[in-house]
Amino acid sequence: MSSFQMSPHPSPFSSLSPSTSASPAPASAPLSRSAVVATLRAAGCVFAEDEAELLLSTAHTADELAAMVERRAFGLPLEHVVGWAEFHGRRITVDPGVFVPRRRTEFLVDQAVGLGRRTAERTGRPTVVVDLCCGSGAVGAVLAAALHRVELYAADIEPAAVRCARRNITDAGGRVYEGDLFDALPAGLRGRIDVLVANVPYVPSEEVGLLPPEAREFEPLVALDGGADGLDVLRRVTGAARQWLAPGGHLLVETSERQAPQAVEAFTRNGLLPRVAESDELHATVVTGTREPERGAPYLPDTATTCLPTTPPRSKA
């Protein structure tokens, strides 16, 4: 997400609201690059130059550019203003009111792609993938493209997210359902899921107010607030995941480094073999839980990730 701080000043484009005069309003004069940069910088956009270039290249008319600059200066996430986000090398449609995919979640996708490919090699059939708490469907869209032969499902409790996700994954043959976690999924998926990715909310309730204004004011609270310790939804997912996973199937969730030990406990308590992987570059932590394979089938740990089931998180300077 773009770095942004709300400005205490009103938008300089407030005069663009419809006129009450009976005569038609004249067309807006084109905004120069320097004017766009100055407006964004005054509103608190840290990367004003980069954002200005994006807005200038996206807008088709002077009026559209003025409206986009006004919305961004007001505080809307840049991705909501332009209507898309770049995620894992793909352009993902992001509608207003929908959770914006974060770059750190690309690490979660990388873990899921590796496991999905190994599953396909082992089974010789399309990999059954579920993107739970899917938001825009960004994770599912990338997995479908990377795994090629995939049976893809996604679900979210937010109607706006469901509509947006359908735009992003339907062309890949994915199906999107509205509802609360597993209640949204077809019963026929029980015991069949090879890769279950759940990008659950994990911000503790008391810390939601510390998020950037563009997140807490323009993204759904249900996509951010993870309860008292941030792990309420994670515990619900791990509590039911085993009965939905295929033998040898994997559940992957993103969490914070400090929450990883408690997440591991939840995975272990619910019969999943946990593994923790971390990316210093993306400041990302992913916990993977694997259902035991069928009797006689080998379990091959993923040597590409760091196994830290009992190691407390290391502190970062």
PLY file of the C-alpha trace (Angstrom):
ply
format ascii 1.0
element vertex 317
property float x
property float y
property float z
element edge 316
property int vertex1
property int vertex2
end_header
0.00 0.00 0.00
1.18 3.50 -0.68
2.63 5.52 2.18
0.20 8.30 3.07
-0.72 10.63 5.91
-3.97 12.57 6.05
-3.65 16.30 5.53
-5.36 18.66 8.01
-6.20 20.98 5.12
-9.23 20.73 2.81
-8.66 19.49 -0.70
-7.69 22.25 -3.13
-10.03 20.61 -5.63
-13.20 21.07 -3.58
-14.31 23.66 -6.14
-14.75 20.84 -8.65
-18.12 19.89 -7.15
-21.09 20.41 -9.50
-22.11 24.03 -9.93
-25.53 25.25 -8.96
-25.50 27.70 -11.89
-27.88 27.08 -14.76
-25.09 27.55 -17.28
-22.85 24.54 -18.06
-19.51 24.45 -16.25
-16.47 25.03 -18.45
-14.09 22.15 -19.03
-11.27 21.92 -16.49
-7.86 23.12 -17.60
-5.34 20.26 -17.69
-3.31 19.93 -14.51
0.43 20.03 -14.97
2.69 17.37 -13.52
4.15 19.90 -11.08
0.67 20.88 -9.89
-0.30 17.26 -9.29
2.95 16.58 -7.40
2.52 19.70 -5.27
-1.06 18.79 -4.39
-0.18 15.23 -3.44
2.85 16.33 -1.44
0.78 18.91 0.44
-1.74 16.17 1.28
0.99 14.00 2.82
1.79 11.53 0.04
5.38 10.44 0.63
5.87 9.19 -2.93
4.13 12.14 -4.59
6.25 12.05 -7.75
5.63 8.37 -8.42
1.93 8.69 -7.67
1.63 11.71 -9.93
3.13 9.77 -12.84
0.63 6.97 -12.27
-2.36 9.31 -12.10
-1.23 11.22 -15.19
-0.79 8.01 -17.16
-4.13 6.57 -15.99
-6.50 9.50 -16.47
-8.03 9.86 -19.93
-9.24 13.45 -19.58
-8.40 16.57 -17.60
-11.61 16.21 -15.59
-10.82 12.61 -14.75
-7.31 13.55 -13.64
-8.65 16.33 -11.43
-11.15 13.97 -9.83
-8.47 11.33 -9.22
-6.11 13.84 -7.65
-8.91 15.10 -5.42
-9.78 11.60 -4.24
-6.16 10.77 -3.50
-5.61 14.07 -1.66
-8.74 13.32 0.37
-7.10 10.11 1.58
-8.39 7.25 -0.56
-5.81 4.51 -1.15
-4.04 5.00 -4.45
-5.20 1.54 -5.55
-8.84 2.54 -5.02
-8.28 5.72 -7.01
-6.79 4.03 -10.08
-8.85 0.84 -9.67
-6.05 -1.69 -9.53
-2.99 -2.88 -7.62
0.15 -4.56 -8.86
0.58 -7.84 -7.03
3.15 -10.51 -7.79
3.66 -9.08 -11.28
-0.04 -9.01 -12.12
-2.55 -6.16 -12.29
-5.37 -6.92 -9.87
-8.66 -5.03 -9.97
-9.36 -3.38 -6.61
-12.73 -1.74 -6.09
-13.47 0.95 -3.49
-14.10 -0.54 -0.07
-12.09 -3.69 -0.82
-8.93 -4.68 1.07
-5.83 -3.70 -0.91
-3.38 -6.62 -1.40
-0.07 -5.99 0.35
3.31 -6.67 -1.16
4.34 -8.78 1.85
1.57 -11.23 0.95
3.57 -12.13 -2.15
5.68 -14.24 0.22
2.57 -16.19 1.22
1.86 -16.75 -2.47
5.41 -17.99 -3.08
5.01 -20.59 -0.33
1.66 -21.71 -1.73
2.97 -21.97 -5.29
5.80 -24.24 -4.19
3.46 -26.53 -2.29
0.92 -26.53 -5.11
3.49 -27.58 -7.68
4.75 -30.39 -5.48
1.20 -31.56 -4.95
0.58 -31.63 -8.70
3.74 -33.66 -9.23
2.69 -36.11 -6.53
-0.95 -36.54 -7.57
-0.87 -35.97 -11.33
-4.18 -34.10 -11.20
-5.25 -30.44 -10.96
-4.46 -28.95 -7.57
-7.50 -28.02 -5.49
-6.88 -24.50 -4.15
-9.03 -22.38 -1.84
-8.44 -18.68 -1.23
-10.23 -18.00 2.06
-10.74 -14.38 3.23
-9.96 -13.66 -0.40
-10.57 -9.90 -0.55
-9.92 -8.87 -4.14
-8.98 -12.45 -5.08
-5.36 -11.43 -5.70
-3.89 -14.54 -4.10
-6.17 -16.88 -6.01
-5.55 -15.10 -9.31
-1.78 -15.47 -8.97
-2.02 -19.11 -7.88
-4.22 -19.94 -10.86
-1.69 -18.39 -13.23
1.32 -20.02 -11.57
-0.10 -23.52 -11.13
-1.86 -23.74 -14.52
-3.85 -26.91 -13.76
-5.90 -25.80 -10.78
-9.40 -26.19 -9.37
-9.86 -22.81 -7.72
-12.37 -21.61 -5.15
-12.47 -18.39 -3.11
-14.66 -16.96 -0.38
-15.14 -13.77 1.61
-17.74 -12.41 3.99
-17.75 -8.95 2.37
-20.14 -8.60 -0.61
-17.93 -5.93 -2.24
-14.93 -8.24 -1.99
-16.86 -11.12 -3.53
-17.89 -8.98 -6.51
-14.32 -7.78 -6.98
-12.81 -11.26 -6.64
-15.15 -12.59 -9.31
-13.75 -10.03 -11.72
-10.21 -11.19 -10.97
-10.50 -14.98 -10.97
-13.53 -15.96 -13.04
-11.50 -15.94 -16.26
-9.19 -18.51 -14.63
-12.17 -20.77 -13.99
-12.37 -19.84 -10.31
-15.58 -19.70 -8.34
-16.19 -17.16 -5.57
-18.63 -17.60 -2.69
-19.98 -15.17 -0.09
-20.10 -16.21 3.54
-18.27 -16.73 6.80
-15.10 -18.78 6.30
-15.85 -22.47 5.59
-19.62 -21.93 5.75
-19.33 -20.29 2.33
-17.69 -23.28 0.64
-19.46 -26.15 -1.15
-19.72 -29.17 1.11
-18.16 -31.29 -1.62
-14.79 -29.66 -0.94
-14.57 -31.22 2.51
-11.49 -33.44 2.63
-10.36 -32.44 -0.90
-8.39 -29.20 -0.53
-4.69 -29.46 -1.38
-3.69 -25.84 -0.74
-5.81 -23.70 1.58
-4.61 -20.09 1.74
-6.29 -17.96 4.40
-5.10 -14.36 4.51
-6.92 -13.76 7.78
-6.99 -10.40 9.60
-4.34 -10.37 12.33
-4.13 -6.81 13.65
-5.02 -6.77 17.39
-8.16 -4.72 17.99
-6.41 -2.09 20.09
-3.84 -1.53 17.32
-6.29 -0.95 14.47
-6.35 2.73 15.37
-2.61 2.90 14.74
-2.95 1.84 11.10
-2.52 4.45 8.35
-5.73 6.46 7.80
-6.15 5.09 4.27
-6.41 1.58 5.72
-8.60 2.16 8.76
-10.93 4.61 7.01
-11.33 3.07 3.56
-10.82 -0.68 4.00
-13.37 -2.95 5.71
-12.72 -3.42 9.42
-13.46 -7.13 9.11
-10.38 -7.45 6.89
-8.13 -5.79 9.46
-9.31 -6.55 13.00
-8.16 -9.94 14.29
-9.57 -9.64 17.80
-7.90 -9.06 21.16
-4.56 -10.65 20.25
-5.07 -10.62 16.48
-5.52 -14.38 16.23
-9.28 -14.89 16.65
-9.95 -15.66 12.98
-6.77 -17.71 12.65
-7.93 -19.94 15.51
-11.31 -20.42 13.84
-9.64 -21.40 10.57
-7.18 -23.83 12.16
-9.98 -25.34 14.23
-11.85 -26.50 11.12
-9.10 -26.78 8.50
-8.13 -30.40 9.05
-11.53 -31.75 8.01
-11.40 -29.70 4.81
-7.83 -30.54 3.82
-6.98 -33.55 1.71
-4.47 -36.00 3.23
-1.12 -34.24 2.87
-2.90 -30.93 2.22
-1.60 -27.60 3.50
-3.06 -24.57 5.27
-1.08 -21.32 4.91
-1.70 -18.11 6.85
0.11 -14.81 7.14
0.79 -13.47 10.61
3.22 -11.20 12.42
6.56 -12.43 13.69
5.57 -11.95 17.32
2.32 -13.89 16.82
4.00 -16.89 15.18
4.52 -18.97 18.37
0.82 -18.66 19.30
-0.18 -19.47 15.73
2.01 -22.57 15.82
0.28 -23.67 19.01
-3.12 -23.33 17.30
-1.95 -25.39 14.33
-0.49 -28.13 16.56
-3.54 -28.25 18.81
-5.73 -28.90 15.77
-3.67 -31.75 14.34
-1.60 -29.89 11.75
2.18 -30.18 11.47
3.38 -26.55 11.63
6.21 -24.82 9.86
7.18 -21.12 9.97
8.81 -19.27 7.10
10.05 -15.69 7.23
11.12 -13.09 4.69
13.31 -10.30 6.03
13.03 -8.47 2.70
9.22 -8.31 2.78
8.88 -8.31 6.59
6.56 -11.28 6.20
5.84 -14.34 8.32
3.89 -17.33 7.05
2.77 -20.32 9.09
1.99 -23.52 7.19
0.17 -26.47 8.69
0.09 -29.83 6.95
-2.43 -32.61 7.45
-0.75 -35.96 7.78
-0.66 -37.93 4.50
-2.44 -41.21 4.00
-0.86 -44.21 5.64
2.12 -45.34 3.61
2.45 -42.10 1.69
5.74 -40.26 2.35
5.75 -36.84 3.94
8.44 -34.66 2.37
9.14 -31.49 4.33
9.62 -28.36 2.28
13.34 -27.71 2.60
12.98 -24.32 0.93
11.41 -22.84 4.05
12.66 -22.33 7.56
11.23 -24.79 10.07
10.61 -22.97 13.35
7.73 -24.80 15.06
9.10 -24.25 18.57
11.47 -21.32 18.12
10.34 -17.93 19.47
10.53 -15.07 16.97
13.83 -13.27 16.84
13.79 -9.55 17.46
14.58 -7.09 14.72
16.44 -3.84 15.28
0 1
1 2
2 3
3 4
4 5
5 6
6 7
7 8
8 9
9 10
10 11
11 12
12 13
13 14
14 15
15 16
16 17
17 18
18 19
19 20
20 21
21 22
22 23
23 24
24 25
25 26
26 27
27 28
28 29
29 30
30 31
31 32
32 33
33 34
34 35
35 36
36 37
37 38
38 39
39 40
40 41
41 42
42 43
43 44
44 45
45 46
46 47
47 48
48 49
49 50
50 51
51 52
52 53
53 54
54 55
55 56
56 57
57 58
58 59
59 60
60 61
61 62
62 63
63 64
64 65
65 66
66 67
67 68
68 69
69 70
70 71
71 72
72 73
73 74
74 75
75 76
76 77
77 78
78 79
79 80
80 81
81 82
82 83
83 84
84 85
85 86
86 87
87 88
88 89
89 90
90 91
91 92
92 93
93 94
94 95
95 96
96 97
97 98
98 99
99 100
100 101
101 102
102 103
103 104
104 105
105 106
106 107
107 108
108 109
109 110
110 111
111 112
112 113
113 114
114 115
115 116
116 117
117 118
118 119
119 120
120 121
121 122
122 123
123 124
124 125
125 126
126 127
127 128
128 129
129 130
130 131
131 132
132 133
133 134
134 135
135 136
136 137
137 138
138 139
139 140
140 141
141 142
142 143
143 144
144 145
145 146
146 147
147 148
148 149
149 150
150 151
151 152
152 153
153 154
154 155
155 156
156 157
157 158
158 159
159 160
160 161
161 162
162 163
163 164
164 165
165 166
166 167
167 168
168 169
169 170
170 171
171 172
172 173
173 174
174 175
175 176
176 177
177 178
178 179
179 180
180 181
181 182
182 183
183 184
184 185
185 186
186 187
187 188
188 189
189 190
190 191
191 192
192 193
193 194
194 195
195 196
196 197
197 198
198 199
199 200
200 201
201 202
202 203
203 204
204 205
205 206
206 207
207 208
208 209
209 210
210 211
211 212
212 213
213 214
214 215
215 216
216 217
217 218
218 219
219 220
220 221
221 222
222 223
223 224
224 225
225 226
226 227
227 228
228 229
229 230
230 231
231 232
232 233
233 234
234 235
235 236
236 237
237 238
238 239
239 240
240 241
241 242
242 243
243 244
244 245
245 246
246 247
247 248
248 249
249 250
250 251
251 252
252 253
253 254
254 255
255 256
256 257
257 258
258 259
259 260
260 261
261 262
262 263
263 264
264 265
265 266
266 267
267 268
268 269
269 270
270 271
271 272
272 273
273 274
274 275
275 276
276 277
277 278
278 279
279 280
280 281
281 282
282 283
283 284
284 285
285 286
286 287
287 288
288 289
289 290
290 291
291 292
292 293
293 294
294 295
295 296
296 297
297 298
298 299
299 300
300 301
301 302
302 303
303 304
304 305
305 306
306 307
307 308
308 309
309 310
310 311
311 312
312 313
313 314
314 315
315 316
